[in-house]
Amino acid sequence: MNAMPLPTDPVAGTFVNSSEVLRQNNNNYSGRVDYTVSTKWNLFSRYSLGDEDATIPGTVTGRSILNPARTQHAVLGLTGVIKANLLNEARFGFSRLYVLNGVPELTFSVNGQPTVLPQFQVNPYPLMGGAGAFVTTSTGGGAALTRDNTFQFYDNVSWNKGRHSIKFGGGLYWIQYNRFEAPNNLGRFQFTNGFTTRTAKADGTGDALASMLLALPATSSRSVGPSRIDGRQRQESSMSRTTSTYLRA
């Protein structure tokens, strides 16, 4: 309770977090190298990097959401003339996405000692206590880490023979979706007005905060983990195309 700030508007009884601001920094880098291996073969490579570091203020102070992200893209290409009428093009690409989103586990002073606490949900108040598990339906919960990898490779051959131009090749596309979500190891307690109503019925009386002070949760849960997703997707493709040119005499 000591971690919950007093209302900034005593009339409405609401709190506005005006001491913390949204901070967001973005940096982008890119570079390319071209190299002539021989008179028939050319090699190029390109690498780009994007960094984003964001801190999003929470509903109350001390519960800021951390949201760092990084994207990386690399490509390597090789083009060669095998014969005067035969051309080969190969390319390999790699992409990686790293995103962290959520509130890190919080510590509180209990009897002068730093202590972690369960998460307390007292409607309509903001989340109290620990960060808890990551949830997509409300803000202020625990953290989730996403780290995706994408690999792509293709090779094409172009061949000209008289009036005919033939192009054929194939490719491979491989996606790795890796996600880790913070579990609810310390537990979560939800409080309503149900235990403090006058008639023990839904008569509109009672107070969720009073139920919390009496340690009477409506629901409680705890999970171990972490919650993890390892998605994999592979696509294979091939193509061929023939173009013929005919001239009328």
Salt bridges, closest charged atoms under 4 A:
ASP34 OD2 - ARG32 NE 3.01
ASP51 OD1 - ARG70 NE 2.79
ASP53 OD2 - ARG23 NH1 3.73
GLU89 OE2 - ARG91 NH2 3.86
GLU181 OE2 - ARG179 NE 2.82
ASP230 OD2 - ARG228 NE 2.72
GLU236 OE2 - ARG234 NE 3.43
